[in-house]
């Protein structure tokens, strides 16, 4: 820290011996050592606290970014579903087309929108620690088992 060599320590020791004398020099050296130790511990504690605060702030920023991405994907899926729902109503003056090709196309677009939302939410959910909800198959089989008893 201060780049003090052996010669400098020897000079400080000789001057301390001349100024304080042989009786008070060991006590002064011990006191100086205790103070230096306290200062080092307090500086190390401050460094740990600062690094912990920086890590916490970094985690908050990552969480906000993931939340923003999730909100964007949900809004995109919502717009896709709304556009799919509005498409049949716009054809033929507001009347719904009942042709199989257009309804299959709308169904395919709806499936694509749901798949993209699921991919976005699964990539966001992998960063979080939430546990997944039970599947509908499990819940329905439990319901059937309780109904047969």
N, C-alpha and C positions, 0 to 999 in steps of 0.2 A: 504494500500500500504506500509506504513512505520511502521505500528503497533504501533502508538503513543497513549499512554493512557492519562488519565486525569492528573496524577501526572507529566508526562513529559511536557504536555501543561502548567501546572501551573508554573513549573520551568522556561520554556522558557518565559512566560509572565512576571515573576518577574525579570529575567535577562534583558529582553527588557525594562522594566520600569526603571531599574537602569541605563542602558546604554543610552537610548534615552531620557528619561524623560517623564513626563506626557503630554507635549505639542506635541511632535513629534511621540509618540507611535501610536495614532489612524491613522495618515496619513501613517505611515510605514506599519501598519497592513492592511490598505485598498489597498496599492500598492502591497503588497505581495499577497493578495487575488486576485487582478486583474491578476497578472502574473501567478498564479496557474491556474486560469480559462482559460487563453489563452493557456497555455501548455496543459491542458486537452482537449480543443477543437481541437487543432492541432493534438494531438495524436489520438483522435476519428476520425478525418477526414482522417488521414493516414490509419487507420484500415479499414474504409469504402472503401477507394480507393483500398487497397490491396485485400480485399474480392471481390470487383467488378472485378478486373483483374483476380483473380483466377476462378471466375464463368465464365467469358468470355473464358478463356483458356479451361475450362472443356467443354463448349459448342462447341468450335472449334474441340476438340478431338472427341466428339460424332458425330459431323457432318462429319468429315473425316472418321470415322468408318462406318457410314451409307453409305457414298459415296463408300467406298471400297466394302461393302457388295453388293450394287446395281451393281457396275461394275462386281463383281464376278458372280452374278446371270445372268447378261446380257451376259457375256462371256460364261457361261455354256449353256444358251439357244441357243446362236449362234453356239456353238460346236454341240449341239444336233440337231439343224436344218441342219447343214452342214453334219453331219453323216447320217441323214435320207435322205438327198438329194443324198449323195454318195452311199448309200446302193443299190438301184436298178441298178445303173450303174456298180457295181462290179459283179453282177450276170451274168452268161452266157457270159463271155468274153467281158464285157463292154456294152452289149446290155441290155436294160431295160426289166425286166420281166413284163408281163402283166397279171399275175395270180391275181385273186381277193383276195386271202388270203394274199399274200405278200403286195399288195397295201393297204389292210385294216390294216395290221400290221404297215406299214409305216405311215399311216394316224393316227393310234392310238398313235404311238410314237410322232408324230408331235403335236397332241393334248395334250399329257402329257407334252411335253417340253413347250408349250405355257402356259399351266395351271401353271406349276412350276414357270415360269418367271412372270406370273401375280401375283401369291402369293407372290413372293419375292418383286416385285415392290410395291404391296399394303401394305406390312408390312413396307417397307421403306418410302412409301408415307405417312403413318399415322404419322410418326415423323415429316414430313415437313408440311409447311403451304400452299402448292400450292393448287389451286382449281382445281377440275376435269374438263376435257374437256367435251363438250356436246356430247351426244351419237349420233351414226349415224342415229338412228330412228328419233330423233328430227330434225336433219338437213334435212333428206330426206322428212319428212312430211312438213317442212317449204318450201322446194323446190317445192313440189307438190301443196301446197296452192298458192304459187306465180305463178305457171304455169297455174292454172285454172282461175286466175283473168284476 
